[in-house]
Amino acid sequence: MYFQNLTGNILNLTNDSVRLAKNNHAIANLTALVMKTSRIKVTINFNLTARDASFTYKGNVGAMNMLVLNPMAKNMGLVEIESGQMQGTDFDIQANMKGASGIVHFYYKDLKIKLLKEGENGGIGKKKGFLSFLANSLLIEDANPGKGAAPRTARVTFERTPAASFFNLLWKGVFIGMRETVGLGIVPVKTPEQAMEKVKDKKQERREKREERKKKRAERKAEKKRLIPNA
């Protein structure tokens, strides 16, 4: 996820024990541009004396064309957004060094997606045509709120991945809430570690195949010399 023009202020950021005894919370009020199209506003409350580095964050994201979310949707969930308009998102999440949980309100309309296969090196492959049809027909909620229905709320819980940045953790909570709201909760989210492991596995597989080919060539060459000494 790409953030730009980050601005804001942080209050009571200190490691002074006397000040911490009076107030052990630092508050960050931040605003940034998301994918050059929408604005996110977030208030982060850091507990400066918590052993598990706990903090809370809440805020909102403005309206945007959901197509701009495709880089994250493809890499994390093997999902491509074909159409959709986000009208706004509100979130209130509690987090620490191990993970996060909270509530996300995601409002949108006209959503259509397609499911993707995993390609070579852990990348993105081709569209799953029939499964995409079923997903849009039976699984995906194309709007929130639906016609004549109350808005749906997503409750999210996830573990933090060591390879992810702090801002990745913040956005991941919102993103998972969005997925849950539209009905994609059953589609696994790929972590950075899993993506890296896929790449390592593919590279190891290619190395083993190269070594096997070299071994066979050497065996053929040795057999040829045995049968034809002067070859």
Backbone torsions as a table, in degrees:
resi	resn	phi	psi	omega
1	MET	NA	134.8	-173.2
2	TYR	-105.1	118.3	177.4
3	PHE	-110.2	143.5	-176.4
4	GLN	-140.8	154.1	176.2
5	ASN	55.3	49.2	178.1
6	LEU	-72.1	124.8	178.1
7	THR	-136.8	162.7	176.8
8	GLY	153.9	-165.1	178.5
9	ASN	-145.0	155.1	178.6
10	ILE	-124.5	127.7	-177.4
11	LEU	-108.9	139.1	175.9
12	ASN	62.9	37.6	175.0
13	LEU	-83.2	107.6	-173.6
14	THR	-154.8	157.7	169.3
15	ASN	-119.4	14.7	178.6
16	ASP	-74.7	120.8	-174.6
17	SER	-62.7	-34.5	179.9
18	VAL	-66.6	-46.2	178.9
19	ARG	-66.4	-37.6	-180.0
20	LEU	-66.6	-31.4	177.7
21	ALA	-65.3	-29.4	178.8
22	LYS	-86.2	-38.1	-177.6
23	ASN	-154.0	109.2	-175.6
24	ASN	-101.4	23.5	179.1
25	HIS	-120.5	134.8	172.1
26	ALA	-109.7	138.3	-177.2
27	ILE	-116.7	126.3	176.3
28	ALA	-113.3	124.3	174.8
29	ASN	-109.4	110.4	-171.5
30	LEU	-124.2	149.6	174.7
31	THR	-136.0	138.7	179.3
32	ALA	-149.9	161.8	175.3
33	LEU	-93.2	130.1	-178.3
34	VAL	-101.8	119.7	177.1
35	MET	51.9	31.5	176.8
36	LYS	63.8	11.7	-173.5
37	THR	-126.3	-27.1	-174.3
38	SER	-139.1	167.7	-177.2
39	ARG	-116.4	134.7	175.0
40	ILE	-109.8	134.6	174.9
41	LYS	-120.2	128.6	-175.8
42	VAL	-141.8	140.3	172.8
43	THR	-113.4	122.1	-178.0
44	ILE	-111.7	127.7	179.8
45	ASN	-111.1	106.3	-177.9
46	PHE	-93.4	129.8	171.3
47	ASN	-88.2	105.2	-171.3
48	LEU	-73.5	-14.1	-179.1
49	THR	-112.5	3.4	-179.0
50	ALA	-72.9	132.6	179.9
51	ARG	-66.5	-28.8	-178.9
52	ASP	-96.5	14.2	178.9
53	ALA	55.2	44.0	-176.4
54	SER	-73.2	150.5	176.1
55	PHE	-159.4	163.8	174.2
56	THR	-123.1	153.6	173.8
57	TYR	-145.1	137.6	178.6
58	LYS	-144.4	154.3	-178.1
59	GLY	169.1	-154.4	-177.9
60	ASN	-153.1	157.3	174.8
61	VAL	-119.3	136.6	-179.1
62	GLY	-77.2	-178.7	-178.2
63	ALA	-65.4	149.3	175.7
64	MET	-161.9	158.1	169.1
65	ASN	-74.3	122.5	-172.6
66	MET	-69.3	-9.9	177.4
67	LEU	-60.9	-27.8	-179.0
68	VAL	-69.2	-14.3	179.4
69	LEU	-85.1	-1.7	-174.2
70	ASN	-59.5	-39.5	178.8
71	PRO	-55.2	-42.4	179.1
72	MET	-74.9	-41.1	-179.0
73	ALA	-61.7	-39.8	-179.4
74	LYS	-70.8	-46.5	-175.0
75	ASN	-71.7	-38.0	-176.2
76	MET	-88.8	-31.5	-172.1
77	GLY	-131.8	5.6	-178.4
78	LEU	52.6	44.9	178.4
79	VAL	-129.9	135.3	174.5
80	GLU	-115.4	131.2	178.4
81	ILE	-86.4	123.6	179.2
82	GLU	-93.1	-29.9	175.3
83	SER	-161.9	158.5	177.8
84	GLY	155.6	142.6	178.3
85	GLN	-122.3	118.0	175.7
86	MET	-84.7	127.1	-180.0
87	GLN	-93.5	-19.1	177.3
88	GLY	159.4	157.3	178.8
89	THR	-141.0	131.7	173.5
90	ASP	-116.0	145.9	-178.4
91	PHE	-146.1	150.9	177.8
92	ASP	-148.0	105.0	-167.7
93	ILE	-131.9	140.6	175.1
94	GLN	-105.9	135.5	-174.3
95	ALA	-144.0	164.3	171.7
96	ASN	-153.9	-167.5	-175.7
97	MET	-66.3	-16.7	-176.7
98	LYS	-97.2	-26.7	-177.2
99	GLY	171.3	-161.9	-176.2
100	ALA	-154.7	160.0	174.6
101	SER	-154.3	152.3	-179.5
102	GLY	170.1	-159.9	-174.7
103	ILE	-124.3	138.0	177.3
104	VAL	-129.1	131.0	173.3
105	HIS	-109.7	113.9	-175.4
106	PHE	-120.2	117.9	-176.9
107	TYR	-112.3	128.5	-174.4
108	TYR	-158.2	174.7	176.5
109	LYS	-153.3	162.8	173.0
110	ASP	57.4	41.1	-177.8
111	LEU	-86.5	134.1	172.9
112	LYS	-142.2	134.5	-176.2
113	ILE	-129.5	169.1	168.0
114	LYS	-136.1	143.6	178.7
115	LEU	-88.3	144.0	-176.4
116	LEU	-117.5	152.2	172.7
117	LYS	-86.7	156.9	174.4
118	GLU	-82.2	130.8	-177.3
119	GLY	-95.2	-163.4	179.3
120	GLU	-64.9	148.7	176.5
121	ASN	58.6	28.5	179.5
122	GLY	74.5	12.2	-178.8
123	GLY	-85.7	-160.2	-176.1
124	ILE	-100.0	131.1	179.7
125	GLY	-103.7	-151.7	-175.5
126	LYS	-83.5	166.4	179.4
127	LYS	-70.9	140.3	171.2
128	LYS	-88.4	91.9	-170.7
129	GLY	-59.2	-56.1	-175.7
130	PHE	-66.4	-42.5	179.1
131	LEU	-65.1	-34.1	176.9
132	SER	-64.9	-40.0	177.7
133	PHE	-61.8	-45.5	179.2
134	LEU	-64.4	-40.6	-179.3
135	ALA	-60.8	-47.1	-179.4
136	ASN	-68.4	-30.3	-177.2
137	SER	-82.3	-39.2	-169.1
138	LEU	-117.2	-26.4	-170.0
139	LEU	-104.2	-46.5	-171.2
140	ILE	-80.6	133.2	170.5
141	GLU	-89.2	118.0	-172.3
142	ASP	-79.8	-3.7	178.6
143	ALA	-157.0	154.9	171.5
144	ASN	-145.0	115.7	3.6
145	PRO	-78.0	154.6	173.7
146	GLY	-74.1	167.5	-177.9
147	LYS	-60.6	120.3	178.3
148	GLY	73.4	11.5	-177.5
149	ALA	-117.4	159.7	176.4
150	ALA	-77.1	151.9	177.5
151	PRO	-59.5	142.2	178.0
152	ARG	-90.2	146.3	179.0
153	THR	-118.7	137.0	178.6
154	ALA	-103.7	132.4	172.8
155	ARG	-105.8	120.8	-172.1
156	VAL	-112.8	144.7	173.1
157	THR	-145.4	129.5	178.9
158	PHE	-155.6	158.1	177.0
159	GLU	-90.3	145.2	177.2
160	ARG	-78.8	138.7	177.5
161	THR	-99.3	131.1	-176.3
162	PRO	-56.9	-29.3	-177.7
163	ALA	-76.4	-11.8	-175.2
164	ALA	-87.8	147.4	177.7
165	SER	-79.2	171.4	178.4
166	PHE	-61.7	-44.0	-179.2
167	PHE	-69.8	-28.5	174.1
168	ASN	-63.8	-40.7	177.3
169	LEU	-60.8	-45.1	179.9
170	LEU	-59.5	-49.6	-175.9
171	TRP	-72.0	-32.3	-177.9
172	LYS	-60.4	-39.5	178.2
173	GLY	-60.2	-43.2	178.6
174	VAL	-66.4	-45.0	-176.9
175	PHE	-63.0	-42.7	178.6
176	ILE	-64.2	-38.6	176.1
177	GLY	-61.9	-38.1	176.8
178	MET	-64.1	-43.4	178.7
179	ARG	-62.6	-43.3	179.6
180	GLU	-62.5	-39.6	-177.9
181	THR	-64.8	-40.3	-176.7
182	VAL	-81.5	-12.1	178.2
183	GLY	105.7	14.3	-177.6
184	LEU	-99.1	17.3	-178.0
185	GLY	-61.4	-26.9	-178.8
186	ILE	-80.2	-12.9	178.2
187	VAL	-86.1	118.3	-174.0
188	PRO	-60.4	145.2	173.0
189	VAL	-92.7	128.4	-178.9
190	LYS	-87.3	125.1	179.9
191	THR	-83.9	161.8	175.9
192	PRO	-56.7	-38.1	179.4
193	GLU	-63.5	-40.8	-180.0
194	GLN	-65.6	-40.0	178.2
195	ALA	-63.7	-43.3	178.7
196	MET	-64.2	-38.4	179.8
197	GLU	-64.9	-38.3	178.0
198	LYS	-61.4	-43.4	179.4
199	VAL	-63.1	-44.2	179.5
200	LYS	-61.2	-42.2	-179.4
201	ASP	-62.9	-42.6	179.9
202	LYS	-64.7	-42.4	179.4
203	LYS	-64.7	-41.7	178.5
204	GLN	-63.5	-39.4	178.5
205	GLU	-63.2	-41.4	178.7
206	ARG	-67.2	-39.7	177.6
207	ARG	-60.7	-43.9	-179.8
208	GLU	-63.7	-38.5	178.5
209	LYS	-66.9	-40.2	177.8
210	ARG	-63.4	-44.1	179.2
211	GLU	-62.7	-38.2	178.9
212	GLU	-66.0	-39.9	177.8
213	ARG	-65.3	-41.7	177.9
214	LYS	-61.4	-42.3	-179.3
215	LYS	-62.3	-43.3	-179.7
216	LYS	-67.0	-38.6	177.6
217	ARG	-64.0	-41.9	179.2
218	ALA	-64.4	-39.7	179.1
219	GLU	-65.5	-41.5	178.6
220	ARG	-64.9	-39.7	-179.9
221	LYS	-65.9	-41.9	179.2
222	ALA	-65.8	-39.5	179.1
223	GLU	-66.1	-38.4	179.0
224	LYS	-64.1	-41.5	179.1
225	LYS	-66.3	-34.0	179.8
226	ARG	-67.6	-41.2	-178.9
227	LEU	-77.7	-35.0	-178.8
228	ILE	-127.6	86.3	-172.3
229	PRO	-52.5	-36.5	-177.1
230	ASN	-91.8	8.1	-178.7
231	ALA	-68.9	NA	NA
